[in-house]
Amino acid sequence: MTKKARHKKIMTLQKEISKQNLQEKLENTYDTILESTSFDNKYYIGRTYMDVPEEDGVIFIKKEREIPLGTFVKCKIIKVKDYDLIGEII
């Protein structure tokens, strides 16, 4: 087995582990800081106190109104991606 094949196998396994771990957050509500917006400006990108930049995924939140970046909001997790979450402000 080559290095590339091993790497691909490990990353596939890690993606499934990450998705399973994130499933536990589904339907939960978290205080989330709005750090930035998506490139198309349709989503806020946020993190909870449990998330480490460059280590953990982010929460994408549909941008329905203008809220200053750096603001904490209550965010309900409504969907899970491979490494990230989708949430809505409540």
FENWO-V767785 format. One record per residue. RES is the residue in three letters. SS is DSSP state (h for helix, s for strand, l for the rest). PHI is phi in whole degrees, 0 to 359 (NA if undefined). PSI is psi in whole degrees, 0 to 359 (* if undefined). Layout:
BEGIN
RES,SS,PHI,PSI / RES,SS,PHI,PSI
END
This chain:
BEGIN
MET,l,NA,132 / THR,l,278,168 / LYS,h,299,318 / LYS,h,298,318 / ALA,h,295,318 / ARG,h,297,316 / HIS,h,300,314 / LYS,h,299,318 / LYS,h,297,316 / ILE,h,295,317 / MET,h,293,324 / THR,h,296,316 / LEU,h,296,317 / GLN,h,296,322 / LYS,h,299,317 / GLU,h,293,320 / ILE,h,298,314 / SER,h,300,313 / LYS,h,298,319 / GLN,h,296,317 / ASN,h,296,319 / LEU,h,290,332 / GLN,h,304,330 / GLU,l,294,340 / LYS,l,271,348 / LEU,l,303,134 / GLU,l,74,358 / ASN,l,275,158 / THR,s,245,135 / TYR,s,226,147 / ASP,s,289,124 / THR,s,232,131 / ILE,s,269,134 / LEU,s,275,112 / GLU,s,264,325 / SER,s,198,187 / THR,s,236,160 / SER,l,292,164 / PHE,l,301,330 / ASP,l,267,2 / ASN,l,65,21 / LYS,l,266,343 / TYR,s,227,145 / TYR,s,277,151 / ILE,s,244,121 / GLY,s,229,171 / ARG,s,219,154 / THR,l,263,176 / TYR,l,295,342 / MET,l,275,348 / ASP,l,266,134 / VAL,l,256,124 / PRO,l,304,145 / GLU,l,66,359 / GLU,l,243,312 / ASP,l,258,164 / GLY,l,286,187 / VAL,l,236,174 / ILE,s,248,123 / PHE,s,267,127 / ILE,s,236,123 / LYS,s,306,128 / LYS,l,274,98 / GLU,l,262,341 / ARG,l,206,164 / GLU,l,282,125 / ILE,l,228,132 / PRO,l,299,139 / LEU,l,298,147 / GLY,l,94,353 / THR,l,277,142 / PHE,s,270,137 / VAL,s,228,159 / LYS,s,276,125 / CYS,s,232,126 / LYS,s,263,130 / ILE,s,280,123 / ILE,s,245,346 / LYS,s,203,151 / VAL,s,242,131 / LYS,l,257,186 / ASP,l,302,310 / TYR,l,237,353 / ASP,l,234,172 / LEU,s,239,156 / ILE,s,244,131 / GLY,s,225,173 / GLU,s,224,145 / ILE,s,285,133 / ILE,l,243,*
END
